[in-house]
Amino acid sequence: MSSDKDARVLQDCFDYKTVDAVKILLSFSVSVLKAFSIFNDRDSLLD
C-alpha cells in the first residue's frame, strides 16, 4: 500500500513539474513570437 501511495505522490509531482515546464515553454515561445512580430513591423516601417 505504501509503495502505491509513494508512486502516486511521485506521479503528482511529475505532473505538476511537467505542467510548469509546458507553461514556461509556452510563455517563452509567445514572447519570442511577439519579438519577431515587432522586428517584422520595424522592417516593414523601414521599407
C-alpha positions as CSV (number, residue, x, y, z in Angstrom):
1,M,0.0,0.0,0.0
2,S,2.7,2.5,1.0
3,S,4.6,1.9,-2.3
4,D,1.4,2.7,-4.3
5,K,1.0,5.8,-2.3
6,D,4.6,6.9,-2.9
7,A,4.2,6.2,-6.6
8,R,1.1,8.3,-6.7
9,V,2.8,11.2,-4.9
10,L,5.8,11.0,-7.3
11,Q,3.3,10.9,-10.3
12,D,1.6,14.1,-8.9
13,C,4.9,15.9,-8.5
14,F,5.9,14.8,-12.0
15,D,2.6,16.1,-13.4
16,Y,3.0,19.5,-11.7
17,K,6.6,19.9,-12.9
18,T,5.5,18.9,-16.4
19,V,2.7,21.4,-16.4
20,D,5.0,24.1,-15.1
21,A,7.6,23.3,-17.8
22,V,4.9,23.5,-20.5
23,K,3.7,26.8,-19.2
24,I,7.2,28.2,-19.2
25,L,7.8,26.9,-22.7
26,L,4.5,28.4,-23.9
27,S,5.1,31.8,-22.4
28,F,8.7,31.8,-23.8
29,S,7.5,30.9,-27.3
30,V,4.8,33.6,-27.1
31,S,7.4,36.2,-26.1
32,V,9.7,35.1,-29.0
33,L,6.8,35.3,-31.4
34,K,6.0,38.8,-30.1
35,A,9.6,39.9,-30.6
36,F,9.6,38.5,-34.1
37,S,6.4,40.4,-35.0
38,I,7.9,43.6,-33.5
39,F,11.1,43.1,-35.7
40,N,8.9,42.4,-38.7
41,D,6.9,45.6,-38.1
42,R,10.1,47.6,-37.7
43,D,11.4,46.2,-41.0
44,S,8.1,47.0,-42.8
45,L,8.2,50.5,-41.4
46,L,11.8,51.0,-42.6
47,D,10.7,49.9,-46.1
